[in-house]
């Protein structure tokens, strides 16, 4: 794992020196119960994309944390539209990150989980065709898969008219995918928020103004506000901020979690 990008903790308990990858991994960590973490990058004025893609907002510090969050998760959840638009490749990790997972009793790669009500997916896309672990697709009960999709992915049907995200997450946890990382897009984030399924938001704020035009990191139907306390603030030498908001251990457990004794 690389420690090349200088990232420091500024709150709470400011740290004098740059954080190593092991220290960053410990700061983000794995929750002690089923947990859904959402990761996004935004401009300082709230844009979710630059020139139509999130890549334009993501510098080296964001990419470093992005890779560590993938290392920490059991399942990587993404909406079909984001998978297509951002051109997702197979979810692979470097050998040091695979070694970290082995040392912590995890399989070498997280499982890709795609949310698609229509199953408008290309089985030849590298995210499916080259996947080191067979992906899962959360979809509607009656959705018809395109030819070849069931050869490269398993369908998880959860909902008659639309994907029931609560039921879908419960099924993922039944399969052992307790620590979930969602990378969007905005409509999926909005739906997860509306269903009160989000336990954590990791938000990178890029030090630039995108100007008018791009949307926000969340979209869809309006819902009730959800309180999510700030847990840490990290800063990179280039001015990038990395904010982590998360539920407390005594707050509402996520869908699929066992009730407290």
N, C-alpha and C positions, 0 to 999 in steps of 0.2 A: 504494500500500500504506500502511496506517495504522500509525503508531508510538504510538498514543494510550495503550496500556496499558503501564505501567512494569514492565519485566521486566529483572532484572539477573543476571549470572553470579556464583555464589558459590563454585563449584568446577569445575575447577581454575582457578587464576589469577583470583581475584576481580576483577571489573571495578567501578570506582567509580560509573559512571553507567549509566542505562538503555540497553538495547540497541535499536538501530533494526531495522526489518524486514530490510534487507539484511544486517545483522550476524547476526540470528537465522537467516536463510536460509543464511548461510555456516557457522554452527555446526552446523546439521543436515545441510545439503549433499546431494549426490548421490554415491553410492558409485562407485568406479572399476571395479566389476564388477557382474554381476547380484545384486540385493539385495532381500530382503523385510523391510520395516519394519512393525511392528505398533504401533498407537496406541490407547491406552485412557485413560480417566479413572476414578479410584476415590476413595472417601472415605478419611479418615485411618484408619478402622477396617476398610478392605478391601471395602466394598460396591461393586458394579458399577453399581447403579442407585439412584435415589431416587424413591419413589412409582412404581416400575416402569419408569422411563426414565432413560437416561444424561444426558439434558438437564438434569435437576435437579442434577447434580454439576458441570456445565460452566459456569464463569464466563467473563468477558471474556478473561482471560489464556489460558485453555485454548482458547477459540474462535480467538484470534489465531494460536496455534501450529498448531491444527487446520487453519486455512486455508493456512498456509505449507507444511505437509506435503503437502497436496493439490497445491499449486502445484509442488512438487518432483518429484512422482511421474509415471511413465508410465501406470500402471494402478492403479485404486482397487478393492481386493478386499473384498467383503462377503458374508456368508452371507445366504441368502434370508430366513431368519427375522428377522434384524436389519433387512433392507431393508423387510420388511412392518411389523414392530412399530414401528420408529422413523420410518416414513413417509418414506423417502428421496425427495427430489426429484431432478431432473436435476442432474448434476455440472457446475456452471458456476463460472466464476471472474470476478473483477472485471477491468476493463480493465487496471489496472496490473499485475496478476498475469499476465494473458495477454501483456502486453508483455514482462514478464520472461522468460516462456517463449520467445517469439519471439526475443528477444535471445540466448538460450542454445541456439538451434537446435532447440527443441522445438515440437511441434504445440500449438495454443492450449489444448486441453483434454485432461486425462487420460481414459483409457478406463475406464468402469465395468465391473467383472468380478464377476458374481454366482455364488456357489457354491450349487448346488441339485441334490440327488439326485433329488427328486420332480418338479421343474419346476412346483411349486405357486406360480406367479407370475401376476401380473395385467399383461397387456400395456398396459393403460390407465394403470397407475401412472406418474406423471410421470418417475420415474427411467428408464423406457423410452420413453414416448411423447414426452417433450420433450428427450430426450438430444441434445446437440450432436454427439456422436460415438456411432456405433452400439455399444451394449454387447455384451459377451460373456457367455455363461453356461456355466460348467463343470458338466457333468452326467454321469450314467451312460449307458452305451451304449444301453440299451433304454428309457430314460425317454421318455414321450410328452409333447410340448409341448401346452399348451392352445391353442385357436384364436387366431390372431393373434400369438403370441409370436415366431415366426420372421420375421414382417414387421417387427419392431422390434428384434430382437437375433439374434446369431449363436450357435449352439450349438457348444460344444467338448466332444465326448464323450471321456471319459477314465476308463474303468474299467467292468467288467461288472456288478458288484454294488454298488459304492459309488464315489464320486468319488475317483480316485487323484490326490491333491494334488500329488505329485511330478511325475507325468506332465502334469498340468494346468499347473503352473508352467513346466515345460520348454517346453510349447507356447506359452504366453504370451511367453516369451523368444524363441522362434523367430519370433514375430510382431513382435519389436522392443520388447516391454514389459519392459525390464530392471529398472527401478526400480519396485518394487511396494509399495503402502501398503495394509495390511489394517486395517480398522476393526471387525473382529469379526464375529459375536459370540463369547461365551466358548467355545462348542463348536468353532467353527472355529479359534480360537486354540489350544485344547487339542490338536486334531488336527494342526495345523501344528507345534506343539512336539513332540508324540509322534513325528512324522516327521522331526524335526531340520531343519526348513526355515526356522526363524525366525533372521534375522540381527541383528535390532535390535528393542528395545522402547522406545517413547517413552511414559512413564507420567506422567500428571498426577495429583497428590495434592491433592484439595480439602480445605481446612481446616475439616472438619466431621465429626461422628460420625453415621452413618446408623442405628446400632442394629442389633439382630438382625433377620434376615429375608432381605435380598437376598443373591444369590450372589456368587461371586468373578469376577474378570475371565477366569478360565479354567475349563473344565469338560470332562467326558468321561472316557475311560478313563485310568487312571494310566499314567504313563510314567517313564522315567529322568530324573533331574534334569539340567538343562543349564546349564553355567556361562555367564554373560553379563556381562562386566565393565562397571562404571559408567564412562561417558565424560564426562558433565557434569551439573551440578545448577544449575538456574535457579530464581529466586524472584521472585514478583510482590509488589507492595506490599500486596495483600490476604492474604498468607500462603500462596498457592498455590505448590506446588513442581512443577517440571517436570524429570523425571529421564530421562536417555537412557542405555540399556545397549546395547552392540553387540559383535559379534565383532571380533576383531582381523584385520588384512589377511592373516595367515598361517594363520588357522583354516579349518576345513572350508568349501569353497565350496558355494553353494546348488545345488539341483537345476536342471539346465538350463545351468549355467555350463560353459564350456570348461575342460578340465583344464589344470593348470599345465604349461608347457613344460619 
